[in-house]
Structures are given as C-alpha cells and as structure tokens.
Amino acid sequence: MIMTHDLVRKIRVWDAPTRLFHWLTAALIVATYVTWRANLMYWHGLAGEAVLALVVFRLLWGFLGSDTARFSRFLAAPHEAVRHLARLLRRESDRQAGHNPAGGYMVLILLVLLLGETLSGLYIANDVADAGPLTVLTPAAVANAISALHWVFWDALLAAVTLHVLAIAVYAAAKGHNLLGPMITGSKRLPVSTPQPQMASAVRAAFLFGLSALAVALLVNVV
C-alpha cells in the first residue's frame, strides 16, 4: 500500500558531508576523464589525488560519521541484499532511511574501486606525465603491472557507475522511489514511525577531511 500524506513526515536522512562527498566525487571522476582525454596529466593527477582524499574521508566517515553513513548500519547480510533485489520490480512504499541492503553493497564496491583506481594512479608512468609520484620507488615490472591494473579498475568503475545510475532509474520507474532527490536535499518523506537518524557534527567531518587530505599530501609528497 502506498503511503498517504498524513502517515509520513520529512526526515533528514543524509548529512551534508555525505552529500558533498557524493557530488564532488562524481564531478572529479568526470574531471579525471576530461583531463586524461585532453592530455592534461598534471591536472589529471591532482583530480585523482582529490578523489583519494575524499575516499579516505568517506572510509573514516563510515566508522565515525552519521548513522546513515556508517558501514555497520547499511551493510546487511548478503541474503538480505538478495531478498531485496528479488522485490526490485515490485511497487511498494519507500521505508528506507539510508541505503537499502543492495545499495549498501554498491557503495562498498564503488569505494573499493575508487580506492584501487586512485592508489594505482600514484604509481603510473606514461609518455605524457613521465611518472606518478611513487613510480621511482617501484621496480619497472611492478609499475607496469600496476599501470595495467589502473585500466582494469577504471573499466570496472565505469561499469559500476553505470549500474548505479541505472538502478536509480529502475527504482524510480518500477518502485516509485526517488533516490536522487534526498541526495540533493538531505531529506526524505518516510513513515511517522521511522526514527530520525543521528547526525554527526560538521566539525567532526571537517577534522576527518583535513586528516584525510593531510594523509594523501604526505603520501604523494613525502613517501
């Protein structure tokens, strides 16, 4: 049964740091592609390092952030994700504050691929950029293997992003769930019985991002 207006209330489900991570990462992925195609490898490297800082932040936020951002809250048992996908085309009310069981695994996959892509990029040597910041520390054979892996991660990342976008469209068309809007506004209309997720402070987010950016800067410029 579809929820009626008097049975729902607006609930804040996504904090600003999570939403900023989502949209900044999406923009930077586009930037890495554009700078690569334009042979602007210096800027390509900077965009990749920015993505790495964001990913490190998101991993920390997954343990220390708001309820809906924590891995412990949205990584369900695999059989729950399978059961959720079995109802993918069934039109039903949206009662999920945060990621659904299948979406939680998609988040994990995307983070792993982004981490692999950005870390492997630190080793890349090519005819345009000459070398990644860590290439000089790596034997040539290993650097070449990591360079090849960089392309594997990129192709897998594109596939995962495509699947992610298609899933958003399917949820909207088949189930009537608007997954995009809450990631913009931060709020969603859910049953009145849904508890308000606890949100972590912006100060904590700023500290964790600063720590993440520092760690990436040290990795690139000191190691």
Phi and psi in degrees as GROMACS dihedral restraints (atoms count N, CA, C in turn):
[ dihedral_restraints ]
;  ai    aj    ak    al  type     phi  dphi    fc
    3     4     5     6     1   -75.5    20    10
    4     5     6     7     1   139.3    20    10
    6     7     8     9     1   -67.0    20    10
    7     8     9    10     1   141.7    20    10
    9    10    11    12     1   -95.7    20    10
   10    11    12    13     1   164.6    20    10
   12    13    14    15     1   -59.5    20    10
   13    14    15    16     1   -38.7    20    10
   15    16    17    18     1   -77.2    20    10
   16    17    18    19     1    -3.5    20    10
   18    19    20    21     1  -103.5    20    10
   19    20    21    22     1     1.6    20    10
   21    22    23    24     1  -125.2    20    10
   22    23    24    25     1   162.5    20    10
   24    25    26    27     1  -144.0    20    10
   25    26    27    28     1   158.1    20    10
   27    28    29    30     1   -79.0    20    10
   28    29    30    31     1   129.1    20    10
   30    31    32    33     1  -126.2    20    10
   31    32    33    34     1   138.1    20    10
   33    34    35    36     1   -79.6    20    10
   34    35    36    37     1   115.5    20    10
   36    37    38    39     1  -109.6    20    10
   37    38    39    40     1   -25.1    20    10
   39    40    41    42     1  -125.0    20    10
   40    41    42    43     1   127.7    20    10
   42    43    44    45     1   -78.3    20    10
   43    44    45    46     1   165.3    20    10
   45    46    47    48     1   -62.2    20    10
   46    47    48    49     1   -42.0    20    10
   48    49    50    51     1   -59.5    20    10
   49    50    51    52     1   -40.3    20    10
   51    52    53    54     1   -65.8    20    10
   52    53    54    55     1   -42.5    20    10
   54    55    56    57     1   -67.6    20    10
   55    56    57    58     1   -40.4    20    10
   57    58    59    60     1   -63.2    20    10
   58    59    60    61     1   -42.2    20    10
   60    61    62    63     1   -56.5    20    10
   61    62    63    64     1   -47.1    20    10
   63    64    65    66     1   -58.3    20    10
   64    65    66    67     1   -52.5    20    10
   66    67    68    69     1   -77.1    20    10
   67    68    69    70     1   -35.0    20    10
   69    70    71    72     1   -67.0    20    10
   70    71    72    73     1   -39.2    20    10
   72    73    74    75     1   -64.4    20    10
   73    74    75    76     1   -43.0    20    10
   75    76    77    78     1   -59.9    20    10
   76    77    78    79     1   -45.2    20    10
   78    79    80    81     1   -64.5    20    10
   79    80    81    82     1   -39.5    20    10
   81    82    83    84     1   -72.1    20    10
   82    83    84    85     1   -30.6    20    10
   84    85    86    87     1   -63.4    20    10
   85    86    87    88     1   -42.4    20    10
   87    88    89    90     1   -62.2    20    10
   88    89    90    91     1   -42.0    20    10
   90    91    92    93     1   -63.3    20    10
   91    92    93    94     1   -39.1    20    10
   93    94    95    96     1   -65.2    20    10
   94    95    96    97     1   -37.1    20    10
   96    97    98    99     1   -67.7    20    10
   97    98    99   100     1   -46.5    20    10
   99   100   101   102     1   -63.4    20    10
  100   101   102   103     1   -45.0    20    10
  102   103   104   105     1   -67.4    20    10
  103   104   105   106     1   -32.4    20    10
  105   106   107   108     1   -67.0    20    10
  106   107   108   109     1   -45.6    20    10
  108   109   110   111     1   -64.6    20    10
  109   110   111   112     1   -31.0    20    10
  111   112   113   114     1   -90.5    20    10
  112   113   114   115     1     4.9    20    10
  114   115   116   117     1    59.0    20    10
  115   116   117   118     1    30.4    20    10
  117   118   119   120     1   -95.3    20    10
  118   119   120   121     1    70.7    20    10
  120   121   122   123     1   -72.2    20    10
  121   122   123   124     1   -26.5    20    10
  123   124   125   126     1   -62.5    20    10
  124   125   126   127     1   -48.0    20    10
  126   127   128   129     1   -70.2    20    10
  127   128   129   130     1   -31.8    20    10
  129   130   131   132     1   -60.4    20    10
  130   131   132   133     1   -44.1    20    10
  132   133   134   135     1   -65.2    20    10
  133   134   135   136     1   -41.1    20    10
  135   136   137   138     1   -63.5    20    10
  136   137   138   139     1   -41.1    20    10
  138   139   140   141     1   -63.7    20    10
  139   140   141   142     1   -40.5    20    10
  141   142   143   144     1   -64.3    20    10
  142   143   144   145     1   -40.3    20    10
  144   145   146   147     1   -66.1    20    10
  145   146   147   148     1   -35.5    20    10
  147   148   149   150     1   -64.7    20    10
  148   149   150   151     1   -40.9    20    10
  150   151   152   153     1   -61.5    20    10
  151   152   153   154     1   -43.0    20    10
  153   154   155   156     1   -60.6    20    10
  154   155   156   157     1   -43.0    20    10
  156   157   158   159     1   -61.4    20    10
  157   158   159   160     1   -40.4    20    10
  159   160   161   162     1   -65.8    20    10
  160   161   162   163     1   -40.4    20    10
  162   163   164   165     1   -66.5    20    10
  163   164   165   166     1   -42.7    20    10
  165   166   167   168     1   -60.2    20    10
  166   167   168   169     1   -42.6    20    10
  168   169   170   171     1   -59.4    20    10
  169   170   171   172     1   -45.5    20    10
  171   172   173   174     1   -65.4    20    10
  172   173   174   175     1   -33.9    20    10
  174   175   176   177     1   -65.5    20    10
  175   176   177   178     1   -42.8    20    10
  177   178   179   180     1   -65.1    20    10
  178   179   180   181     1   -41.3    20    10
  180   181   182   183     1   -64.9    20    10
  181   182   183   184     1   -25.8    20    10
  183   184   185   186     1   -69.3    20    10
  184   185   186   187     1   -15.4    20    10
  186   187   188   189     1  -110.4    20    10
  187   188   189   190     1   -28.8    20    10
  189   190   191   192     1  -120.2    20    10
  190   191   192   193     1     3.1    20    10
  192   193   194   195     1   -93.8    20    10
  193   194   195   196     1  -158.4    20    10
  195   196   197   198     1   -66.8    20    10
  196   197   198   199     1   162.7    20    10
  198   199   200   201     1   -52.7    20    10
  199   200   201   202     1   -49.2    20    10
  201   202   203   204     1   -72.6    20    10
  202   203   204   205     1   -13.1    20    10
  204   205   206   207     1   -93.3    20    10
  205   206   207   208     1   -12.1    20    10
  207   208   209   210     1   -81.2    20    10
  208   209   210   211     1   135.4    20    10
  210   211   212   213     1   -58.3    20    10
  211   212   213   214     1   -37.6    20    10
  213   214   215   216     1   -64.6    20    10
  214   215   216   217     1   -20.7    20    10
  216   217   218   219     1   -92.2    20    10
  217   218   219   220     1   -28.1    20    10
  219   220   221   222     1  -118.2    20    10
  220   221   222   223     1    -6.3    20    10
  222   223   224   225     1   -89.8    20    10
  223   224   225   226     1    98.5    20    10
  225   226   227   228     1   -87.2    20    10
  226   227   228   229     1   173.1    20    10
  228   229   230   231     1   -63.7    20    10
  229   230   231   232     1   145.4    20    10
  231   232   233   234     1   -53.2    20    10
  232   233   234   235     1   -37.6    20    10
  234   235   236   237     1   -67.3    20    10
  235   236   237   238     1   -26.3    20    10
  237   238   239   240     1   -70.5    20    10
  238   239   240   241     1   -37.0    20    10
  240   241   242   243     1   -65.7    20    10
  241   242   243   244     1   -41.7    20    10
  243   244   245   246     1   -63.2    20    10
  244   245   246   247     1   -43.5    20    10
  246   247   248   249     1   -63.8    20    10
  247   248   249   250     1   -37.6    20    10
  249   250   251   252     1   -65.1    20    10
  250   251   252   253     1   -43.4    20    10
  252   253   254   255     1   -66.0    20    10
  253   254   255   256     1   -28.6    20    10
  255   256   257   258     1   -65.0    20    10
  256   257   258   259     1   -21.5    20    10
  258   259   260   261     1  -103.5    20    10
  259   260   261   262     1    17.4    20    10
  261   262   263   264     1   -57.8    20    10
  262   263   264   265     1   -38.7    20    10
  264   265   266   267     1   -95.7    20    10
  265   266   267   268     1     7.5    20    10
  267   268   269   270     1   -89.8    20    10
  268   269   270   271     1   122.9    20    10
  270   271   272   273     1   -75.0    20    10
  271   272   273   274     1   121.9    20    10
  273   274   275   276     1  -155.5    20    10
  274   275   276   277     1   164.5    20    10
  276   277   278   279     1   -65.9    20    10
  277   278   279   280     1   146.3    20    10
  279   280   281   282     1   -85.9    20    10
  280   281   282   283     1   115.9    20    10
  282   283   284   285     1  -120.3    20    10
  283   284   285   286     1    16.3    20    10
  285   286   287   288     1  -100.6    20    10
  286   287   288   289     1   116.2    20    10
  288   289   290   291     1   -91.5    20    10
  289   290   291   292     1    98.1    20    10
  291   292   293   294     1   109.5    20    10
  292   293   294   295     1  -160.0    20    10
  294   295   296   297     1   -73.9    20    10
  295   296   297   298     1   139.4    20    10
  297   298   299   300     1   -76.5    20    10
  298   299   300   301     1   170.3    20    10
  300   301   302   303     1   -56.8    20    10
  301   302   303   304     1   -38.0    20    10
  303   304   305   306     1   -75.2    20    10
  304   305   306   307     1   -40.2    20    10
  306   307   308   309     1   -63.0    20    10
  307   308   309   310     1   -31.9    20    10
  309   310   311   312     1   -60.7    20    10
  310   311   312   313     1   -40.8    20    10
  312   313   314   315     1   -70.2    20    10
  313   314   315   316     1   -32.2    20    10
  315   316   317   318     1   -64.5    20    10
  316   317   318   319     1   -40.3    20    10
  318   319   320   321     1   -59.0    20    10
  319   320   321   322     1   -45.7    20    10
  321   322   323   324     1   -62.5    20    10
  322   323   324   325     1   -43.3    20    10
  324   325   326   327     1   -61.8    20    10
  325   326   327   328     1   -46.1    20    10
  327   328   329   330     1   -62.2    20    10
  328   329   330   331     1   -41.1    20    10
  330   331   332   333     1   -65.0    20    10
  331   332   333   334     1   -42.0    20    10
  333   334   335   336     1   -63.1    20    10
  334   335   336   337     1   -43.8    20    10
  336   337   338   339     1   -67.1    20    10
  337   338   339   340     1   -40.8    20    10
  339   340   341   342     1   -64.2    20    10
  340   341   342   343     1   -40.2    20    10
  342   343   344   345     1   -65.0    20    10
  343   344   345   346     1   -45.7    20    10
  345   346   347   348     1   -63.3    20    10
  346   347   348   349     1   -41.0    20    10
  348   349   350   351     1   -65.3    20    10
  349   350   351   352     1   -44.8    20    10
  351   352   353   354     1   -73.9    20    10
  352   353   354   355     1   -39.0    20    10
  354   355   356   357     1   -66.9    20    10
  355   356   357   358     1   -42.1    20    10
  357   358   359   360     1   -64.9    20    10
  358   359   360   361     1   -30.8    20    10
  360   361   362   363     1   -64.9    20    10
  361   362   363   364     1   -23.9    20    10
  363   364   365   366     1   -68.1    20    10
  364   365   366   367     1   -17.1    20    10
  366   367   368   369     1  -102.1    20    10
  367   368   369   370     1    -8.7    20    10
  369   370   371   372     1   -65.3    20    10
  370   371   372   373     1   135.5    20    10
  372   373   374   375     1  -118.2    20    10
  373   374   375   376     1   134.1    20    10
  375   376   377   378     1  -150.9    20    10
  376   377   378   379     1   173.7    20    10
  378   379   380   381     1   -70.0    20    10
  379   380   381   382     1   -19.8    20    10
  381   382   383   384     1   -92.8    20    10
  382   383   384   385     1   -50.1    20    10
  384   385   386   387     1   -92.6    20    10
  385   386   387   388     1    -5.8    20    10
  387   388   389   390     1    70.9    20    10
  388   389   390   391     1   -56.0    20    10
  390   391   392   393     1  -163.1    20    10
  391   392   393   394     1   149.3    20    10
  393   394   395   396     1   -77.8    20    10
  394   395   396   397     1   166.4    20    10
  396   397   398   399     1   -62.9    20    10
  397   398   399   400     1   -21.4    20    10
  399   400   401   402     1  -110.2    20    10
  400   401   402   403     1     4.1    20    10
  402   403   404   405     1   -61.3    20    10
  403   404   405   406     1   -37.1    20    10
  405   406   407   408     1   -65.5    20    10
  406   407   408   409     1   -18.1    20    10
  408   409   410   411     1   -91.3    20    10
  409   410   411   412     1    -1.7    20    10
  411   412   413   414     1  -118.6    20    10
  412   413   414   415     1   134.2    20    10
  414   415   416   417     1   -55.6    20    10
  415   416   417   418     1   147.9    20    10
  417   418   419   420     1   -56.8    20    10
  418   419   420   421     1   -43.2    20    10
  420   421   422   423     1   -63.1    20    10
  421   422   423   424     1   -40.1    20    10
  423   424   425   426     1   -69.0    20    10
  424   425   426   427     1   -41.4    20    10
  426   427   428   429     1   -61.4    20    10
  427   428   429   430     1   -40.7    20    10
  429   430   431   432     1   -65.1    20    10
  430   431   432   433     1   -39.7    20    10
  432   433   434   435     1   -65.0    20    10
  433   434   435   436     1   -41.1    20    10
  435   436   437   438     1   -67.3    20    10
  436   437   438   439     1   -35.9    20    10
  438   439   440   441     1   -60.9    20    10
  439   440   441   442     1   -42.2    20    10
  441   442   443   444     1   -65.2    20    10
  442   443   444   445     1   -38.0    20    10
  444   445   446   447     1   -65.7    20    10
  445   446   447   448     1   -31.5    20    10
  447   448   449   450     1   -57.5    20    10
  448   449   450   451     1   -39.9    20    10
  450   451   452   453     1   -71.9    20    10
  451   452   453   454     1   -35.8    20    10
  453   454   455   456     1   -63.4    20    10
  454   455   456   457     1   -45.6    20    10
  456   457   458   459     1   -61.3    20    10
  457   458   459   460     1   -39.4    20    10
  459   460   461   462     1   -63.1    20    10
  460   461   462   463     1   -47.2    20    10
  462   463   464   465     1   -62.6    20    10
  463   464   465   466     1   -42.0    20    10
  465   466   467   468     1   -66.0    20    10
  466   467   468   469     1   -37.4    20    10
  468   469   470   471     1   -64.9    20    10
  469   470   471   472     1   -43.7    20    10
  471   472   473   474     1   -60.6    20    10
  472   473   474   475     1   -41.3    20    10
  474   475   476   477     1   -63.5    20    10
  475   476   477   478     1   -42.4    20    10
  477   478   479   480     1   -67.4    20    10
  478   479   480   481     1   -40.9    20    10
  480   481   482   483     1   -64.0    20    10
  481   482   483   484     1   -42.0    20    10
  483   484   485   486     1   -61.0    20    10
  484   485   486   487     1   -44.6    20    10
  486   487   488   489     1   -62.6    20    10
  487   488   489   490     1   -39.7    20    10
  489   490   491   492     1   -60.4    20    10
  490   491   492   493     1   -46.9    20    10
  492   493   494   495     1   -65.8    20    10
  493   494   495   496     1   -41.3    20    10
  495   496   497   498     1   -63.1    20    10
  496   497   498   499     1   -38.9    20    10
  498   499   500   501     1   -62.5    20    10
  499   500   501   502     1   -40.4    20    10
  501   502   503   504     1   -60.0    20    10
  502   503   504   505     1   -42.8    20    10
  504   505   506   507     1   -66.4    20    10
  505   506   507   508     1   -40.7    20    10
  507   508   509   510     1   -66.3    20    10
  508   509   510   511     1   -42.4    20    10
  510   511   512   513     1   -61.7    20    10
  511   512   513   514     1   -37.1    20    10
  513   514   515   516     1   -70.2    20    10
  514   515   516   517     1   -44.9    20    10
  516   517   518   519     1   -78.0    20    10
  517   518   519   520     1   -43.7    20    10
  519   520   521   522     1   -88.2    20    10
  520   521   522   523     1   -38.0    20    10
  522   523   524   525     1  -106.6    20    10
  523   524   525   526     1   -14.9    20    10
  525   526   527   528     1    75.8    20    10
  526   527   528   529     1    24.2    20    10
  528   529   530   531     1  -100.5    20    10
  529   530   531   532     1   128.7    20    10
  531   532   533   534     1   -95.0    20    10
  532   533   534   535     1    98.9    20    10
  534   535   536   537     1   -89.0    20    10
  535   536   537   538     1   -21.9    20    10
  537   538   539   540     1   -78.4    20    10
  538   539   540   541     1   -43.9    20    10
  540   541   542   543     1   -55.4    20    10
  541   542   543   544     1   -50.7    20    10
  543   544   545   546     1   -60.6    20    10
  544   545   546   547     1   -28.6    20    10
  546   547   548   549     1   -74.3    20    10
  547   548   549   550     1   -12.1    20    10
  549   550   551   552     1   -95.4    20    10
  550   551   552   553     1   -49.4    20    10
  552   553   554   555     1   -88.7    20    10
  553   554   555   556     1   -26.3    20    10
  555   556   557   558     1    91.2    20    10
  556   557   558   559     1   -10.7    20    10
  558   559   560   561     1  -119.9    20    10
  559   560   561   562     1   157.1    20    10
  561   562   563   564     1  -146.6    20    10
  562   563   564   565     1   147.4    20    10
  564   565   566   567     1   -89.5    20    10
  565   566   567   568     1   118.0    20    10
  567   568   569   570     1  -132.6    20    10
  568   569   570   571     1   165.8    20    10
  570   571   572   573     1   -53.4    20    10
  571   572   573   574     1   147.0    20    10
  573   574   575   576     1   -61.1    20    10
  574   575   576   577     1   -21.7    20    10
  576   577   578   579     1   -79.1    20    10
  577   578   579   580     1    -9.1    20    10
  579   580   581   582     1   -72.7    20    10
  580   581   582   583     1   123.2    20    10
  582   583   584   585     1   -70.5    20    10
  583   584   585   586     1   149.1    20    10
  585   586   587   588     1   -73.8    20    10
  586   587   588   589     1   119.7    20    10
  588   589   590   591     1   -60.9    20    10
  589   590   591   592     1   145.0    20    10
  591   592   593   594     1   -78.3    20    10
  592   593   594   595     1   131.4    20    10
  594   595   596   597     1  -103.9    20    10
  595   596   597   598     1   133.9    20    10
  597   598   599   600     1   -78.7    20    10
  598   599   600   601     1   159.5    20    10
  600   601   602   603     1   -77.0    20    10
  601   602   603   604     1   153.5    20    10
  603   604   605   606     1   -65.9    20    10
  604   605   606   607     1   -30.5    20    10
  606   607   608   609     1   -62.8    20    10
  607   608   609   610     1   -43.4    20    10
  609   610   611   612     1   -62.3    20    10
  610   611   612   613     1   -42.2    20    10
  612   613   614   615     1   -62.4    20    10
  613   614   615   616     1   -44.3    20    10
  615   616   617   618     1   -62.2    20    10
  616   617   618   619     1   -41.6    20    10
  618   619   620   621     1   -63.5    20    10
  619   620   621   622     1   -45.5    20    10
  621   622   623   624     1   -66.5    20    10
  622   623   624   625     1   -37.3    20    10
  624   625   626   627     1   -69.0    20    10
  625   626   627   628     1   -40.3    20    10
  627   628   629   630     1   -60.2    20    10
  628   629   630   631     1   -40.2    20    10
  630   631   632   633     1   -64.0    20    10
  631   632   633   634     1   -41.1    20    10
  633   634   635   636     1   -65.6    20    10
  634   635   636   637     1   -45.2    20    10
  636   637   638   639     1   -63.2    20    10
  637   638   639   640     1   -40.5    20    10
  639   640   641   642     1   -62.5    20    10
  640   641   642   643     1   -43.3    20    10
  642   643   644   645     1   -62.1    20    10
  643   644   645   646     1   -42.2    20    10
  645   646   647   648     1   -68.4    20    10
  646   647   648   649     1   -40.5    20    10
  648   649   650   651     1   -61.2    20    10
  649   650   651   652     1   -42.0    20    10
  651   652   653   654     1   -65.5    20    10
  652   653   654   655     1   -41.0    20    10
  654   655   656   657     1   -60.8    20    10
  655   656   657   658     1   -42.0    20    10
  657   658   659   660     1   -78.3    20    10
  658   659   660   661     1   -39.8    20    10
  660   661   662   663     1  -103.7    20    10
  661   662   663   664     1   -15.1    20    10
  663   664   665   666     1  -113.9    20    10
  664   665   666   667     1   -45.8    20    10
